[in-house]
Amino acid sequence: MAKFHHGNLREALLTRASEIIEEGGIEALSLRGMARDLKVSATAPARHFKCRADLLRTLAMMGYDRATNATVAALNDAGDDPVTRLNAMAKAFVDWSLDNRALYTTIFHPDVSRQADEALKRALIDFAALVQTAIGEAQRAGWRQNDDPQVLFHHITALIRGMTANMSDPLYVSVAGRVDRQVVETVIDAMIPIGAGSTDHLSPR
């Protein structure tokens, strides 16, 4: 459990909220419960977050910011080939999602989506634009040139979210077996072949 240090309650609340979400899901989260955990008054969290929805929006904004940083870093480290860069982005997002389960859960939770403010909507738009730009560059380099970019966008996002869901679901893992990193790489490589931008290769449909 997060330890509260005087003068740093906001950070302590965000840390404790992440712990609760990872342990029991968003449904287990309450400002009153966190106040009790951190041994502060029941009204103290309101100094930083007006309500539970406000806290969740803040966590979601953190999630988009950190996911963006992770995927951009992977893209920049992948070299010059646009398709390899798109491949690296997809793998980096799965890795980030598994390493930051609470933030990932918050980003895509229906309660957060229903109560999204303009800042959160803009964060999603900006993140989607980052992926769409990478897709466009990969297509111009020769990858799946005849495919609708919007279809590719939905295909890629469904793929990476599906892989994350499979790897995070205890019931699925108990039935189908644990999905390791090599499987993730193989699945993503099948759709976005490394180095495909240097040839006229089209990945399987």
LOFI-176067 format. One record per residue (C-alpha): residue in one letter; chain; x negated, y, z negated; residue number from 1. Coordinates in nm, 4 decimals. Layout:
BEGIN
code  unit  X  Y  Z  pos
a  A  X  Y  Z  NUM
...
//
This chain:
BEGIN
code  unit  X  Y  Z  pos
m  A  0.0000  0.0000  0.0000  1
a  A  -0.1187  0.3521  0.0751  2
k  A  -0.2603  0.5430  -0.2187  3
f  A  -0.1299  0.8930  -0.2625  4
h  A  -0.3828  1.1672  -0.3321  5
h  A  -0.2627  1.5029  -0.4526  6
g  A  -0.2170  1.7498  -0.1690  7
n  A  -0.2010  1.4850  0.1027  8
l  A  0.1558  1.3614  0.0709  9
r  A  0.2428  1.3965  0.4396  10
e  A  -0.0365  1.1642  0.5491  11
a  A  0.0461  0.9226  0.2682  12
l  A  0.4095  0.9106  0.3811  13
l  A  0.3121  0.8386  0.7404  14
t  A  0.0724  0.5653  0.6324  15
r  A  0.3246  0.4062  0.3986  16
a  A  0.5963  0.4267  0.6658  17
s  A  0.3701  0.2391  0.9084  18
e  A  0.3063  -0.0292  0.6480  19
i  A  0.6768  -0.0733  0.5772  20
i  A  0.7658  -0.0935  0.9466  21
e  A  0.4966  -0.3524  1.0114  22
e  A  0.6048  -0.5582  0.7109  23
g  A  0.9831  -0.5353  0.7368  24
g  A  1.0812  -0.3332  1.0403  25
i  A  1.2328  0.0121  1.0726  26
e  A  1.5474  -0.1043  0.8937  27
a  A  1.3432  -0.1352  0.5723  28
l  A  1.2316  0.2286  0.5836  29
s  A  1.3753  0.4942  0.3505  30
l  A  1.2376  0.8218  0.2190  31
r  A  1.3570  0.7406  -0.1315  32
g  A  1.1838  0.4037  -0.1235  33
m  A  0.8568  0.5589  -0.0069  34
a  A  0.8802  0.8225  -0.2797  35
r  A  0.9112  0.5426  -0.5321  36
d  A  0.6181  0.3551  -0.3789  37
l  A  0.3985  0.6650  -0.3874  38
k  A  0.5155  0.7607  -0.7374  39
v  A  0.6443  1.1050  -0.6449  40
s  A  0.9859  1.2585  -0.7020  41
a  A  1.2720  1.1453  -0.4812  42
t  A  1.2900  1.4917  -0.3250  43
a  A  0.9165  1.5302  -0.2559  44
p  A  0.9209  1.3696  0.0937  45
a  A  1.1738  1.6328  0.2085  46
r  A  0.8982  1.8938  0.1916  47
h  A  0.7443  1.7261  0.4961  48
f  A  1.0285  1.5363  0.6657  49
k  A  1.3879  1.6578  0.6602  50
c  A  1.5243  1.3068  0.7007  51
r  A  1.4361  0.9529  0.8055  52
a  A  1.4925  1.0401  1.1722  53
d  A  1.2447  1.3274  1.1445  54
l  A  0.9826  1.0911  1.0025  55
l  A  1.0433  0.8385  1.2814  56
r  A  1.0123  1.1065  1.5498  57
t  A  0.6785  1.2077  1.4015  58
l  A  0.5572  0.8475  1.4057  59
a  A  0.6741  0.8082  1.7657  60
m  A  0.4871  1.1229  1.8702  61
m  A  0.1758  0.9829  1.7027  62
g  A  0.2337  0.6600  1.8926  63
y  A  0.2541  0.8243  2.2332  64
d  A  -0.0512  1.0384  2.1590  65
r  A  -0.2623  0.7414  2.0529  66
a  A  -0.1367  0.5133  2.3308  67
t  A  -0.2244  0.7835  2.5816  68
n  A  -0.5728  0.8209  2.4374  69
a  A  -0.6290  0.4442  2.4479  70
t  A  -0.5115  0.4005  2.8051  71
v  A  -0.6966  0.7064  2.9370  72
a  A  -1.0170  0.5866  2.7699  73
a  A  -0.9785  0.2453  2.9336  74
l  A  -0.9090  0.4059  3.2716  75
n  A  -1.2176  0.6271  3.2461  76
d  A  -1.4377  0.3340  3.1441  77
a  A  -1.3207  0.1131  3.4321  78
g  A  -1.5237  0.2723  3.7106  79
d  A  -1.4138  0.4223  4.0385  80
d  A  -1.1850  0.1586  4.1888  81
p  A  -0.8255  0.2796  4.1370  82
v  A  -0.6770  -0.0707  4.1130  83
t  A  -0.9322  -0.1793  3.8544  84
r  A  -0.8512  0.1380  3.6626  85
l  A  -0.4768  0.0581  3.6686  86
n  A  -0.5560  -0.2962  3.5556  87
a  A  -0.7619  -0.1618  3.2656  88
m  A  -0.4809  0.0721  3.1623  89
a  A  -0.2299  -0.2138  3.1488  90
k  A  -0.4599  -0.4306  2.9372  91
a  A  -0.5438  -0.1385  2.7084  92
f  A  -0.1762  -0.0709  2.6425  93
v  A  -0.1140  -0.4330  2.5406  94
d  A  -0.4211  -0.4214  2.3152  95
w  A  -0.3101  -0.0929  2.1599  96
s  A  0.0430  -0.2225  2.1053  97
l  A  -0.0808  -0.5305  1.9209  98
d  A  -0.3262  -0.3286  1.7101  99
n  A  -0.0631  -0.0645  1.6243  100
r  A  0.2546  -0.2663  1.5821  101
a  A  0.4334  -0.0131  1.3652  102
l  A  0.3825  0.2745  1.6086  103
y  A  0.4715  0.0523  1.9057  104
t  A  0.7894  -0.0642  1.7315  105
t  A  0.8827  0.2952  1.6518  106
i  A  0.8312  0.4198  2.0082  107
f  A  1.0769  0.1698  2.1514  108
h  A  1.3279  0.1354  1.8690  109
p  A  1.6878  0.2223  1.9689  110
d  A  1.7375  0.4461  1.6631  111
v  A  1.4404  0.6572  1.7676  112
s  A  1.5544  0.6736  2.1302  113
r  A  1.9045  0.7857  2.0319  114
q  A  1.7702  1.0673  1.8147  115
a  A  1.4818  1.1794  2.0335  116
d  A  1.4224  1.5538  2.0454  117
e  A  1.2819  1.7456  2.3429  118
a  A  0.9215  1.7032  2.2252  119
l  A  0.9560  1.3264  2.2060  120
k  A  1.1268  1.3106  2.5462  121
r  A  0.8410  1.5147  2.6907  122
a  A  0.5857  1.2764  2.5379  123
l  A  0.7555  0.9835  2.7130  124
i  A  0.7739  1.1740  3.0424  125
d  A  0.4037  1.2624  3.0221  126
f  A  0.3049  0.9041  2.9433  127
a  A  0.5167  0.7711  3.2300  128
a  A  0.3600  1.0282  3.4633  129
l  A  0.0137  0.9048  3.3651  130
v  A  0.1059  0.5499  3.4692  131
q  A  0.2815  0.6660  3.7862  132
t  A  -0.0237  0.8685  3.8902  133
a  A  -0.2468  0.5641  3.8436  134
i  A  -0.0048  0.3536  4.0506  135
g  A  -0.0075  0.6108  4.3302  136
e  A  -0.3877  0.6174  4.3383  137
a  A  -0.3996  0.2364  4.3487  138
q  A  -0.1533  0.2262  4.6391  139
r  A  -0.3538  0.4833  4.8335  140
a  A  -0.6581  0.2600  4.7816  141
g  A  -0.4818  -0.0329  4.9496  142
w  A  -0.2903  -0.2118  4.6722  143
r  A  0.0748  -0.2960  4.7531  144
q  A  0.0998  -0.0031  4.9893  145
n  A  0.4433  -0.0978  5.1210  146
d  A  0.6087  -0.1322  4.7797  147
d  A  0.8300  0.1325  4.6203  148
p  A  0.6181  0.3095  4.3535  149
q  A  0.9161  0.3239  4.1187  150
v  A  0.9656  -0.0532  4.1484  151
l  A  0.5974  -0.1050  4.0696  152
f  A  0.6273  0.1256  3.7694  153
h  A  0.9165  -0.0766  3.6270  154
h  A  0.7408  -0.4033  3.7076  155
i  A  0.4233  -0.3016  3.5252  156
t  A  0.5995  -0.1582  3.2213  157
a  A  0.8221  -0.4652  3.1945  158
l  A  0.5160  -0.6888  3.2224  159
i  A  0.3144  -0.5216  2.9484  160
r  A  0.6099  -0.4815  2.7128  161
g  A  0.7070  -0.8415  2.7716  162
m  A  0.3567  -0.9656  2.6967  163
t  A  0.3509  -0.7623  2.3764  164
a  A  0.6922  -0.8939  2.2721  165
n  A  0.5877  -1.2547  2.3344  166
m  A  0.2673  -1.2171  2.1358  167
s  A  0.4438  -1.0407  1.8480  168
d  A  0.7461  -1.2689  1.8065  169
p  A  0.6833  -1.5421  1.5452  170
l  A  0.9723  -1.7535  1.6743  171
y  A  0.8479  -1.7381  2.0318  172
v  A  0.4951  -1.8246  1.9214  173
s  A  0.6219  -2.1199  1.7158  174
v  A  0.7952  -2.2643  2.0229  175
a  A  0.5706  -2.1651  2.3130  176
g  A  0.2393  -2.1382  2.1302  177
r  A  0.0210  -1.8397  2.0599  178
v  A  -0.0659  -1.6242  2.3596  179
d  A  -0.4350  -1.5372  2.3524  180
r  A  -0.6160  -1.2462  2.5140  181
q  A  -0.7306  -1.4563  2.8094  182
v  A  -0.3703  -1.5342  2.8997  183
v  A  -0.2875  -1.1631  2.8894  184
e  A  -0.5770  -1.0881  3.1230  185
t  A  -0.4751  -1.3649  3.3631  186
v  A  -0.1133  -1.2464  3.3771  187
i  A  -0.2101  -0.8838  3.4394  188
d  A  -0.4809  -0.9797  3.6910  189
a  A  -0.2207  -1.1761  3.8899  190
m  A  -0.0249  -0.8573  3.9490  191
i  A  -0.3080  -0.6024  3.9544  192
p  A  -0.6204  -0.7785  4.0887  193
i  A  -0.9477  -0.6222  3.9789  194
g  A  -1.1248  -0.4668  4.2738  195
a  A  -0.8212  -0.4852  4.5019  196
g  A  -0.8585  -0.1178  4.5886  197
s  A  -1.1821  -0.1879  4.7739  198
t  A  -1.0031  -0.4150  5.0243  199
d  A  -0.6693  -0.4355  5.2033  200
h  A  -0.5575  -0.7027  4.9584  201
l  A  -0.1966  -0.7108  4.8442  202
s  A  -0.1221  -0.8862  4.5167  203
p  A  0.1399  -1.1663  4.5063  204
r  A  0.5039  -1.0632  4.4800  205
//
